[in-house]
Amino acid sequence: MLTKPLHNSQRLIKQNEDGSIIIHLFVIPNYELARIFLGFGNGLEMTRPEYFRNQIKSVIQKSLERYAQNTLQCLSQLKYIKYNKG
């Protein structure tokens, strides 16, 4: 994000010893911006505004629930598959 800013309003607030950074963006939160942030996976944490942070958090929680459900469905289907050695 330092070499390729997300937006022209991006300002570096702090660079931590562990290599992480805190930046400030002056943007209007929207669907597209949420998707860009989500694309960083666990490499990004949004702190403010709180309502937008909660929207991002909700998307992540729903994704985890979907994966958990699919995992349980896959595991329940495995009991019907018989494995025969060689």
C-alpha positions in Angstrom: 0.0 0.0 0.0 2.9 2.3 0.4 4.2 1.9 -3.1 0.8 1.6 -4.7 -1.8 3.7 -2.7 -5.4 2.6 -2.7 -6.6 6.2 -3.2 -5.0 9.6 -3.8 -6.2 10.7 -0.3 -4.2 7.9 1.4 -1.9 9.2 4.1 0.6 7.2 6.2 -0.2 7.6 9.9 2.3 5.1 11.4 4.7 2.4 10.3 5.1 -0.2 13.0 8.3 -2.2 13.8 6.6 -5.4 12.6 6.2 -3.9 9.1 2.5 -3.2 9.4 1.2 0.3 8.7 -1.7 2.5 9.7 -3.1 4.6 6.9 -5.9 7.1 6.6 -8.2 7.2 3.5 -10.7 10.0 2.9 -13.3 8.1 0.9 -17.0 7.3 0.9 -17.5 3.6 2.0 -19.3 1.6 -0.7 -19.8 -1.9 -2.0 -16.8 -1.7 -4.4 -14.5 -0.4 -1.6 -15.6 -3.2 0.7 -14.7 -5.8 -2.0 -11.2 -4.2 -2.4 -10.6 -4.4 1.3 -11.9 -8.0 1.5 -9.5 -8.9 -1.3 -6.6 -8.3 1.1 -7.9 -11.1 3.3 -6.3 -11.2 6.7 -3.6 -8.8 5.6 -5.9 -5.8 6.3 -7.9 -4.6 9.3 -10.3 -1.7 9.0 -10.7 0.2 12.2 -13.1 3.0 11.3 -15.8 4.0 10.6 -17.4 1.4 12.9 -20.4 0.8 10.7 -18.3 -0.1 7.7 -16.0 -2.2 9.9 -19.1 -4.1 11.0 -20.3 -4.6 7.4 -16.9 -6.1 6.5 -17.0 -8.3 9.6 -20.5 -9.5 8.7 -19.4 -10.5 5.2 -16.4 -12.5 6.7 -18.7 -14.2 9.3 -21.2 -15.2 6.6 -18.3 -16.6 4.5 -17.0 -18.6 7.5 -20.5 -20.0 8.1 -20.8 -21.0 4.5 -17.5 -22.9 4.6 -18.4 -24.5 7.9 -21.8 -25.7 6.5 -20.1 -27.0 3.3 -17.5 -28.8 5.3 -20.1 -30.5 7.4 -22.1 -31.5 4.3 -18.9 -32.9 2.7 -18.1 -34.9 5.8 -21.6 -36.3 6.0 -21.3 -37.4 2.4 -18.0 -39.2 3.0 -19.6 -41.8 5.2 -21.3 -43.1 2.1 -18.1 -43.5 0.2 -16.5 -46.9 0.6 -12.7 -47.0 0.2 -11.2 -50.2 -1.2 -7.5 -50.8 -1.0 -5.8 -51.7 -4.3 
